[in-house]
Amino acid sequence: MEMDKEPYDYIFKIIIIGNGSCGKTSILYNYLNGKQPKNVAQTVGVEFSSKMIQIKGKSIKLQLWDTAGQERYRSIARTYYRGALGAICVFDLTNVESFQNMQQWIKDARDFARPDICIIACGNKIDLIEQRRITESQVQKLVKEYSIDSYFETSAVTGEQIENMFLTLSGKLVQRIDNGLIEKNDLKPILLATHSSKEEAKEQTCSC
């Protein structure tokens, strides 16, 4: 599909990572379309979307990379981390294992993208509050211990906090540019070719 030709000032590559079945694909769908997806297929490798936003008078193109969370796809997904300026690391508030694995996802982002990548932690499925297994104190400990930039609790069902989360991450990246912490050469789009259709990044056109 032909790339979006709408002019922009900056382009930010953002990866969405975390265990499988945490709702990463649903979060992204909600952000792009403003509603909950009816059916969600398991992500194989990575899927690619883009969206234009405005922050501080700047036009910004977000390259959004939804990565597979299953262990068998992790090595594939890591190849797409390169060049990412931001990461949304998702866990399921009702699933302890997904939270326990956050440490490894954060490490992967810093090892395979860049050490100073801006990381947002996302506790998803806040709509299932009665089934919550992860406490606020556990989350705050993680945020402090791993120097997470921000934390949000979201729902892909209701859309709660999803748009605010992406805007916050993008705003932090703009601030880093203003402060000289991100060089202009880091703002180029990065697309990696693969030899398998299952691993190929697919671009979707956002109607937002």
C-alpha atoms as one frame of an Amber mdcrd trajectory, in Angstrom:
protein
   0.000   0.000   0.000   1.256   3.466  -0.826   2.648   5.419   2.104   0.702
   8.382   3.481   1.966  11.515   1.694   0.493  14.025   4.156   3.299  16.420
   5.181   4.714  16.182   8.692   7.391  17.804  10.840   8.465  14.707  12.754
   8.034  10.970  12.415   8.044   8.811  15.545   8.421   5.055  15.479   6.566
   3.546  18.432   6.507  -0.149  19.325   3.714  -1.784  21.290   5.070  -4.734
  23.249   4.041  -7.163  25.983   2.728 -10.668  26.532   0.199 -12.182  24.174
  -3.504 -11.662  24.944  -2.882  -8.461  26.903  -4.906  -6.421  24.424  -2.141
  -4.700  22.434  -3.912  -5.068  19.094  -7.240  -3.986  20.589  -5.637  -0.908
  22.156  -4.156   0.099  18.812  -7.417  -0.548  16.969  -9.302   1.592  19.474
  -6.768   4.390  19.096  -7.003   4.355  15.303 -10.751   3.834  14.990 -12.272
   5.083  18.236 -14.042   1.831  19.006 -13.521  -1.717  20.199 -12.706  -4.274
  17.478 -15.341  -6.953  16.906 -12.834  -9.711  16.254  -9.126  -9.711  17.060
  -6.759 -12.119  15.331  -3.510 -13.086  17.013  -0.642 -10.942  15.762   2.017
 -12.919  13.899   5.377 -11.143  13.863   4.372  -7.490  13.583   1.636  -5.343
  12.083   2.151  -1.741  11.039  -0.185   1.260  11.202   0.242   5.012  11.052
  -1.566   8.074  12.331  -1.106  11.829  12.011  -1.423  13.998  15.128  -0.713
  17.589  16.142   1.371  18.553  19.196   2.638  22.042  20.019   1.857  23.179
  16.482   3.874  20.341  14.959   2.495  17.734  12.571   3.673  14.332  13.704
   3.374  11.020  11.923   3.271   8.068  14.281   4.584   4.779  12.939   2.879
   2.242  15.203   4.282  -1.286  15.332   2.075  -3.892  17.008   4.316  -6.815
  17.946   3.444 -10.424  18.711   3.748 -11.349  22.372   4.053 -15.112  22.045
   7.507 -16.492  22.794   7.806 -18.224  19.401   7.489 -14.860  17.637   9.661
 -12.808  19.967  12.866 -13.086  17.926  10.940 -11.925  14.842   9.404  -8.982
  16.667  12.735  -7.825  18.082  14.059  -7.176  14.591  11.487  -4.397  14.291
  12.516  -2.599  17.477  15.430  -0.842  15.769  14.919   2.878  15.424  11.986
   3.073  17.826  11.897   6.253  19.908   9.031   5.147  22.126   7.501   1.965
  23.493   4.172   1.168  25.074   4.732  -1.881  27.249   1.382  -3.535  27.970
   0.363  -5.953  30.695  -3.017  -7.365  31.679  -4.235  -6.106  35.063  -5.993
  -9.451  35.571  -2.964 -11.603  34.677  -0.015 -11.876  37.065   2.332 -13.534
  34.567   1.961 -10.685  32.091   3.044  -8.252  34.808   5.951 -10.424  35.922
   7.274 -10.434  32.346   7.331  -6.635  32.134  10.951  -6.601  33.262  12.033
  -8.597  30.199   9.943  -6.517  27.791  11.457  -3.315  29.147  14.950  -4.785
  28.851  14.267  -5.860  25.256  13.113  -2.356  24.322  16.289  -0.811  25.706
  18.568  -3.487  24.270  17.120  -3.722  20.749  15.738  -0.207  20.147  17.828
   2.339  22.075  18.941   2.633  25.725  17.088   5.937  26.204  13.834   4.827
  24.577  10.810   6.555  26.114   8.732   3.842  27.796   5.090   4.026  28.830
   3.802   1.174  31.009   0.182   0.275  30.289  -2.046  -1.767  32.574  -4.874
  -2.853  30.280  -8.377  -4.212  30.977  -9.240  -1.703  33.697 -12.881  -2.415
  32.795 -12.430  -5.802  34.523 -11.753  -4.087  37.847 -13.318  -6.882  39.926
 -10.822  -9.349  38.439  -7.798  -7.131  39.037  -4.723  -9.034  40.271  -2.043
  -6.330  40.112  -2.005  -3.713  42.872  -1.172  -0.050  42.433   1.793  -0.413
  44.792   3.238  -3.197  42.617   2.956  -0.989  39.564   4.527   2.026  41.258
   7.438  -0.138  42.387   7.987  -1.258  38.777   7.769   2.312  37.483  10.346
   3.520  39.983  12.713   0.546  39.717  12.876   0.593  35.901  12.634   4.368
  35.392   9.403   4.176  33.402   8.443   7.545  31.920   4.686   7.279  32.571
   2.014   4.763  33.539  -1.572   4.469  32.305  -4.441   2.110  33.037  -6.527
   1.560  29.920  -9.505  -0.284  28.521  -9.725  -1.300  24.883 -13.437  -1.903
  25.508 -14.330   1.608  26.681 -11.333   3.448  25.220 -10.436   4.816  28.649
  -7.081   6.659  28.655  -5.942   5.230  25.315  -5.746   8.465  23.344  -4.257
  10.289  26.323  -1.554   7.620  26.592  -0.428   8.023  22.971  -0.555  11.819
  23.205   1.509  11.760  26.400   4.174   9.566  24.817   4.287  11.746  21.708
   4.467  14.895  23.834   7.413  13.506  25.769   9.226  12.792  22.500   8.586
  16.339  21.268   9.981  17.634  24.553  13.104  15.525  24.085  13.577  17.025
  20.628  13.162  20.528  22.058  15.754  19.691  24.718  18.227  18.348  22.149
  18.005  14.778  23.451  16.835  13.362  20.109  18.767  14.169  16.943  17.049
  14.873  13.636  18.667  11.791  12.100  16.678   9.705  14.593  13.402  10.945
  13.120  13.563   9.106   9.798  11.074   6.305   9.002  12.536   2.808   9.260
  11.017  -0.093   7.356  12.641  -3.520   7.428  12.116  -6.014   4.614  11.468
  -9.648   5.500  11.229 -12.833   3.478   8.080 -14.225   5.063   4.593 -12.892
   4.510   3.786 -13.776   8.107   6.570 -11.517   9.305   5.799  -8.658   6.978
   4.670  -5.379   8.494   1.299  -4.345   7.144   0.371  -0.696   6.866  -3.190
   0.344   7.578  -4.667   3.698   6.657  -6.078   5.561   9.642  -9.436   7.233
   9.073  -9.114   9.356  12.207
